[in-house]
Amino acid sequence: MEKLAENKIVEDLLPQKFGRQGQIWVVSLLAVCALGFYAYCRQLYYGLEVTALRDYASWGIYISNFVFFVAISLVGSLITAVLRLTDVHWSTPLTRIAEIIAVSAISFAGLIIIVDMGRPDRFYNLFTHGRLQSPIIWDVIVITTYLFISLLLLYFPLLPDLKIMIAFKERNGKWLQKLYEFLGSFWKNKPEQFKITDKAINILSITIIPVAFAIHTVTSWLFATTYRPGWDSTNFGAYFISGAFLVGAGGVLIAMYVFRTHYKLEKYITDDHFDKMGKVVVLLALVYLYFNINEFLVPAFKMKKSEEEHLMGLFTGEFSPIFWFAISASMLIPIFILVFKKGRKPKWAFFAGILVVVGSWFKRFLIVTPTLLHPFLPMHDVPKSYTTYIPTWEEWAIAGGSLAGALLVITFFARIFPIIPIHETIIETDSHEKA
Amino acid sequence: MRKHKLIQLLVLIILLVPNVLMAQAVEKNTLSLNLKYFNDNNITHHLLVQAKSKIDGKFQTIPNIPVQFYIGTETDKTNLLGNGVTNERGEAIIEIPATAKEAWLKSPNQNFVVVSSATKKFDEGKGDLAITKAKLKIDTAEGKMITAKIVALVDTVWKPIAAVDVVVGVKRLGGILNANETQTYPTDSATGGVIAEFKRDSIPGDLKGNIVIIATVVDNDKYGNLSSEMIVPWGKKSVYMTNFDHRTLFARRGYSPLWLELLAYTIVVAVWSIIFYLLVQIKIIKKLGVE
């Protein structure tokens, strides 16, 4: 009986070939990536002139995208580490989803920074001329560290699953079989191996939390260590981390729904998972809302002359449609949806997740660009185009291409590896039945 | 047909008349050239001209005016000292060249002339200046006293000059700081000299405490502008202060504070040690699987 149940779990959770929908999805993503690559080639050839980045708005949607990627990557530490260490078992099927989101997002965060540099060879200067005092150097160090830890956290729990997959030689095909064997042919389900793996996962879960906090705190310091309206805040680290956890959790809600419906995983990603994840999102949205109130209400109450133009630009000025959309979409509406039990049903939760992620992207844009367009000293003797920022098609294509690239990594990962840990699911099912 | 030709002729006349009238209406402004003479430390001499014109009821400096400087008269072209063009402040400067030595030595009094040719906007201009050759000498006396003396050439003899206002001070930040509270000193009739007490003890000098004291006569009707300088060790010694090689948060690469380096490298080494430890664990797992 147990063997039958185990076989069923393995059968359900093994990676599946792309169906028609999957193929269309992959082709669409590849097309967006190709367009982004073409736009990037134009940027390399003509220089940053093809962008709308100028003296004042020197950071645009590339850096917004970077902050967004760093933010969403934090979900790996939330689901895998925080919930694991607090002995929350319902998140087990979601750990791999969270980790692959983290890995793909952090990889593209690094790439988009190189895109923003204009000339990629200048990245080399960071190693020859970088200063340890600069938050940019800390960011490079911490992003690299977080990527390695996330990869290890993805790899260790995958080892027992690799053994299971290697057994399906005919189904895998030659190429995948070789990959599985390269990655995990040495795994023999020995108790000593499990002991080492469990210990490693625990070490990683503990290590990843401060590193994850560091990555987003350092990213926030890129802004907060400069004296500009909207960035001159001592609260930025906490504000960024709370926002990052929210967007990451929103991303997991979307991924849960997509994998559940596409791979027919209703038995493994249940309504209960949506219910619990929905509650987590409500909590995180409330925390982020609290930090937003702090971040905007206090300066607005004082309304210093230098901050006034920036704040009024957000509240009632040229950025107000995006500002109120971002606040509503990333916090208010998702809270309103998910606070009700019906709202935590898969479809509504998926919708709330989309709102959170889209709203959060625009929130990052609002953190980056309006501040640059409202410097303390008035803009003087510059062309009119320098006083506004409307991204060019090249910028949109490159930013879109990077987002599509991140989704492509997740898609291919789900095609190659089980998106829900098979071995852990079997163990938990066994322990449930015994209980 | 004839009527048409008449109309064409009428239109042509109507179109041309305003142009002709406008062409006659162009009026040129009068250019005023103000010439000044400078004796710099009794070594070099230079002339400065400032071009001005009254435009819209106000005197304005005029740039880009080509001017010629002459010693004596402008009628003899061999007296030409040189050419210049006025800058954005309307000024042109020329150093009196060594080639003018013969003309310079002819007389104790000297005339200078500056002329400019007519341009589209301005009439031709002319300015002249007559000076008596004079020297201003600076020296020091005991007790941090600055002395200055003016002598002028009378026939072939240098004689002291009385009742000329002299400014005595220290060259500082592109200007002159008076040696004490007194703005100017008139030279006395007996020696042609002035004495000023130096009261700027705390003034910063160079590394050795050197400062430049100066005596100057400004825009004197007869002698022009005279100045004489001298270096004295009366200033406060400057200590070269720099934190370029110090370890600070704002220093260059490789000069970060030690506490920051210690903190940052400890964290990096600690975290990466864990990563390496885990990579070693993978190796052990692999070994266990092969056994």
Interface residues (C-beta under 8 A of the other chain):
Chain A: H129 G130 R131 L132 Q133 W138 I141 T145 F148 I149 L152 Y155 F156 L159 S185 F186 W187 K188 K190 E192 Q193 I196 T197 K199 A200 I203 L204 T207 V211
Chain B: L249 F250 A251 R252 R253 S256 P257 L260 E261 A264 V268 V271 W272 I274 I275 Y277 L278 L279 Q281 I282 I284 I285 K286 K287 L288 G289 V290
